[in-house]
């Protein structure tokens, strides 16, 4: 059964779009058919990230009922993408997103929605169209405050937040700890992505982090998150497995609990 996952953040510059691309790539490595969808109608970035700068067919046209959703989908090998037009003056109702894509979703195992980094109807539309929601945040006070707003908005709409992707982590004392973030947000951190120059390098080359630097710690975290989401088993190298079994990190435990809650109960 297809699952639609909204990737949210109410603050720009935290790596939300990069996380959508990386997670989509990771899910595809487990043999899943994945669609990336850009629901940031006012300032789209997903297509730009993947070198789709001026698509002739796009989600704006789908929302306006000018074309069928399948016509706007582009295949990029590992996954498909439904991009959004960068410049559009058309007035539309983003809250119709769920209805417009419901038939298209049947062709995929996972649809990942890149939402708007603002508290607006576009973000609400992404929430309403999603079965699960993950929030991307960085370990600082200003971003955490916006993360709390995202969680509150989702709760008001009766939408559960499944987890947090903690991005651009320097692992320094000036940052908020994983435990502090979980305690404040009351949402588990399911992935910790270290700060890595490889991420902007991947963006500059219009590829995912997993394609640009497949053996990086960040790539491994996205694979582990994808495994927890999809019910697959991800096995790192034997030495890494040994140390993770001896002294598992908090996000490892959270992923295990998440995996057991979703798949062991079926």
Secondary structure as UniProt FT lines:
FT   STRAND          3..8
FT   TURN            12..13
FT   HELIX           16..29
FT   TURN            30..31
FT   STRAND          34..38
FT   HELIX           46..49
FT   TURN            50..51
FT   HELIX           59..63
FT   TURN            64..65
FT   HELIX           69..72
FT   STRAND          73..75
FT   STRAND          80..82
FT   HELIX           94..96
FT   HELIX           97..101
FT   TURN            102..103
FT   HELIX           104..107
FT   STRAND          110..114
FT   HELIX           121..129
FT   STRAND          132..138
FT   HELIX           141..156
FT   TURN            157..158
FT   STRAND          161..169
FT   TURN            173..174
FT   HELIX           178..185
FT   STRAND          189..194
FT   HELIX           197..204
FT   TURN            205..206
FT   HELIX           209..212
FT   TURN            214..215
FT   HELIX           217..230
FT   HELIX           238..246
FT   HELIX           250..263
FT   TURN            264..265
//
